[in-house]
Amino acid sequence: MLRLNQNKMSKLKIAIQKSGRLYEESLQLLKDCGIFINNGKDQLKVSVDNFPMEIMYLRNSDIPQYLEDGVVDIAIVGENILVEKQKDIKIIQKLGFSNCRVSLAIPKDVETDSLAYFQGKKIATSYPNTLKNFLQNNQISADIHVISGSVEIAPNIGLADGICDIVSSGSTLFKNGLKETVTLLKSEAVLAKSSKLFKEKELILDKFLFRIKAVLKAKNSKYILMNVPDNKIQEVSDVLPVLKSPTVIPLAEEGWSSIHSVIDEERFWEVIDELKDKGAQDILIIPIDKMVI
């Protein structure tokens, strides 16, 4: 009986970044999953009332160590941080937001984009492990200068010939007179899992993952309604690959039906063009809040 009570009180401990863009998008994901947080100012640990979860707000760079030590069970973290920290941590779901890349950049007046430029040069970076491995794999010998912040200023003050840093829009590089040349890796927010996660928490994690996948599927899909001549229903249905079978509803006008289905965001315009070619008319597109399949 005591063990059952302990299991009942178990909470899945999740770490998220305590500030910045990843923080905001992580909270939005939790909200979309029906997990509501009412935390006071400057709280670093919060319990959730409507789901067996406890949230810890940490520095992004500290999260991999907390996962490895089992202090937290799961975390929403930048994939680039896991690569840099070189921890044996399992990624269980890519989340599709906070997209960025780790790239090399040089002064924009240097007339080359070649990786060979960095041979024998000084490179300033906050990602020494990622950079070191990349240079070794490409047989480039360079002097790595580790900086904890404001890496972009290094070439302007003569500290380095180029930099290696995360890039999102590229505007920061442009403002500092730099240009992106070589991408080392592409990154996004991911859900990562500690190898020390207790078995009794796996069920909670499964429920959380189920919600996440429903949210992500909805974001990547659109609900579509259209009017189609009855003799074109099969041709139109063949263009709609997402659901097992579209919903077909006869219209008041004889010889016509309304077809309802779902299409992938990535193929949206391609599918729309195909549907029009097959005879679909009055096409209506509706965003989806959640999608459970």
C-alpha positions in Angstrom: 0.0 0.0 0.0 2.9 2.4 0.8 4.5 1.8 -2.6 1.2 2.6 -4.4 1.0 5.8 -2.5 4.5 6.7 -3.4 3.8 6.1 -7.1 0.7 8.1 -6.8 2.7 11.1 -5.5 5.5 10.7 -8.2 5.9 13.7 -10.4 7.8 13.9 -13.7 10.6 16.4 -13.3 11.1 18.5 -16.4 13.8 21.2 -17.0 13.3 24.2 -19.3 15.4 27.2 -20.0 14.8 29.9 -17.4 14.8 32.8 -19.9 15.0 33.7 -23.5 13.2 32.5 -26.7 13.4 28.8 -25.7 11.8 29.6 -22.4 8.8 31.3 -24.0 8.3 28.6 -26.6 8.6 25.8 -24.0 5.9 27.3 -21.8 3.7 27.7 -24.9 4.1 24.0 -25.7 3.2 23.0 -22.1 0.2 25.3 -22.3 -0.9 23.7 -25.6 -0.5 20.3 -23.9 -3.0 21.4 -21.2 -0.4 21.9 -18.6 -0.9 25.2 -16.8 1.7 26.8 -14.7 1.1 29.5 -12.0 4.5 30.4 -10.8 5.5 33.4 -8.8 8.3 35.8 -9.8 11.8 34.3 -9.6 10.6 30.8 -8.7 13.1 28.2 -10.0 10.9 25.1 -9.2 7.2 24.9 -9.7 4.6 22.0 -9.3 1.8 21.7 -11.8 -1.7 21.3 -10.3 -3.4 19.5 -13.2 -0.7 17.1 -14.3 1.9 15.0 -12.3 4.8 17.3 -13.2 7.4 19.5 -11.6 9.2 22.2 -13.6 12.7 23.4 -12.9 14.0 26.5 -14.6 17.7 26.2 -15.4 20.4 27.7 -17.6 20.4 26.0 -21.0 24.0 25.0 -20.7 23.4 23.3 -17.3 20.5 21.1 -18.4 22.6 18.3 -19.9 24.4 17.7 -16.6 21.1 17.7 -14.6 19.8 15.1 -17.0 22.9 13.0 -16.8 22.8 13.1 -13.0 19.1 12.2 -12.9 18.2 15.4 -11.0 15.6 16.0 -13.7 13.8 13.2 -15.7 13.3 15.1 -19.0 14.1 18.5 -20.4 13.3 20.8 -23.3 16.7 21.8 -24.5 18.5 23.0 -27.6 19.9 20.0 -29.6 23.1 22.1 -30.1 23.7 22.1 -26.3 23.5 18.3 -26.1 26.0 18.0 -28.9 28.4 20.5 -27.3 28.3 19.0 -23.8 28.9 15.5 -25.3 26.6 13.8 -22.9 25.0 10.4 -23.6 21.5 11.6 -23.4 18.6 10.2 -25.4 16.5 12.6 -27.6 12.9 11.2 -27.6 11.1 13.9 -29.6 12.1 16.8 -31.8 9.9 19.8 -31.2 10.2 21.9 -34.3 10.8 25.3 -32.7 13.9 27.4 -31.7 15.5 26.4 -34.9 19.1 27.6 -35.3 22.4 26.4 -36.6 26.0 26.4 -35.4 28.1 28.1 -38.1 31.4 29.6 -38.9 31.5 33.3 -39.8 34.2 35.7 -41.0 34.5 39.4 -41.7 32.3 40.2 -44.7 35.1 41.9 -46.6 37.0 38.6 -46.8 36.5 37.3 -50.3 36.0 33.7 -49.6 33.4 31.2 -48.2 35.8 28.3 -48.2 36.4 26.2 -45.1 40.1 26.3 -46.0 40.2 29.9 -44.9 40.4 28.8 -41.3 43.6 26.7 -41.8 46.1 28.2 -39.2 43.6 30.9 -38.2 42.2 31.9 -34.7 38.5 31.1 -34.1 36.5 32.5 -31.2 33.6 30.3 -30.0 31.3 29.3 -27.2 31.2 25.8 -28.7 34.7 24.5 -28.4 33.8 20.8 -28.5 31.5 21.1 -31.5 34.1 23.2 -33.3 37.1 20.9 -32.4 35.3 17.8 -33.7 34.3 19.5 -36.9 37.7 20.8 -37.6 39.3 17.4 -36.9 36.8 15.7 -39.2 37.7 18.2 -42.0 41.5 18.1 -41.4 41.6 21.8 -40.5 44.2 23.0 -37.9 43.1 26.2 -36.1 43.6 27.9 -32.8 40.3 27.8 -30.8 39.8 30.7 -28.5 36.9 30.0 -26.0 34.7 33.0 -25.1 31.6 32.7 -22.9 29.6 35.5 -24.6 29.6 38.3 -27.2 31.6 36.1 -29.6 30.7 38.3 -32.6 33.0 41.1 -31.4 36.1 39.0 -31.5 37.2 39.7 -35.1 36.6 43.4 -34.7 39.0 43.7 -31.8 41.7 41.5 -33.4 41.1 38.6 -31.1 40.2 36.1 -33.8 40.0 35.8 -37.6 36.5 34.3 -37.4 34.0 32.9 -35.1 31.9 29.8 -34.5 28.5 30.5 -32.9 24.8 29.9 -33.1 22.9 31.6 -35.9 19.2 32.2 -36.2 18.3 35.0 -38.6 21.9 36.2 -39.2 21.1 39.8 -38.2 23.6 39.8 -35.3 26.4 38.7 -37.7 25.4 41.4 -40.1 25.4 44.1 -37.5 28.9 43.1 -36.5 30.3 43.1 -40.0 30.4 39.3 -40.3 29.1 36.8 -42.8 28.1 33.2 -42.3 30.2 30.7 -44.3 30.0 27.1 -43.2 27.3 25.3 -41.1 28.5 22.8 -38.6 25.1 21.5 -37.5 21.5 22.4 -37.6 19.6 22.5 -34.3 16.1 22.8 -32.8 14.4 22.3 -29.5 14.2 18.7 -28.4 12.7 16.7 -25.6 15.5 14.7 -23.9 15.3 12.0 -21.4 17.6 11.0 -18.5 18.9 7.4 -18.5 18.1 7.4 -14.8 14.3 7.9 -15.2 12.4 5.6 -12.8 10.1 3.1 -14.3 7.1 4.3 -12.4 7.4 7.7 -14.2 7.4 6.1 -17.7 3.6 6.1 -17.8 3.5 9.8 -17.0 6.1 10.4 -19.7 4.0 8.4 -22.2 1.0 10.5 -21.5 3.0 13.7 -21.9 4.5 12.5 -25.2 1.0 11.6 -26.4 -0.1 15.2 -25.8 3.0 16.7 -27.4 2.6 14.6 -30.6 -1.1 15.6 -30.8 0.0 19.3 -30.6 2.8 18.9 -33.1 0.7 17.0 -35.6 -2.0 19.7 -35.5 0.6 22.4 -36.1 1.8 20.5 -39.2 -1.6 19.9 -40.6 -4.6 21.8 -41.9 -8.3 20.8 -42.0 -9.8 21.2 -45.5 -13.3 21.3 -46.8 -14.3 21.5 -50.4 -17.2 20.9 -52.8 -16.6 18.2 -55.4 -18.7 16.7 -58.3 -19.8 13.2 -57.3 -18.0 11.7 -60.4 -14.7 13.3 -59.1 -14.8 12.1 -55.5 -12.4 9.2 -56.0 -9.9 11.3 -57.9 -10.0 14.0 -55.2 -9.8 11.5 -52.4 -6.6 10.0 -53.9 -4.9 13.4 -53.5 -5.7 13.5 -49.8 -3.1 11.2 -48.1 -3.3 12.2 -44.4 -6.4 10.4 -43.0 -7.5 6.9 -43.8 -10.5 8.1 -45.7 -12.0 11.6 -46.2 -15.5 12.4 -45.0 -18.0 12.7 -47.8 -21.3 14.5 -47.2 -24.0 14.9 -50.0 -24.9 18.5 -50.8 -28.5 19.8 -51.4 -27.5 20.3 -55.0 -27.7 17.0 -56.8 -24.5 15.6 -58.2 -22.3 17.4 -55.6 -20.7 16.4 -52.3 -18.7 18.1 -49.6 -15.4 16.4 -48.8 -13.6 17.0 -45.4 -10.1 15.9 -44.7 -6.6 16.9 -43.5 -3.5 17.9 -45.4 0.1 18.3 -44.5 1.4 21.9 -44.1 4.6 21.0 -46.0 2.6 20.0 -49.1 -0.2 22.6 -48.7 0.0 24.5 -52.0 1.0 21.5 -54.0 -2.1 19.6 -52.8 -4.3 22.6 -53.3 -3.2 22.8 -57.0 -3.9 19.1 -57.4 -7.3 19.4 -55.9 -8.3 22.2 -58.2 -7.1 20.3 -61.2 -9.3 17.3 -60.1 -12.4 19.5 -59.9 -12.6 20.6 -56.3 -14.3 24.0 -55.7 -15.0 26.4 -52.8 -12.0 25.1 -50.9 -11.9 26.2 -47.2 -8.9 25.8 -45.0 -9.2 25.7 -41.2 -6.3 25.5 -38.6 -6.3 22.6 -36.2 -5.9 23.0 -32.4 -5.1 19.4 -31.6 -5.0 16.2 -33.7 -5.3 12.8 -32.0 -4.7 9.8 -34.3 
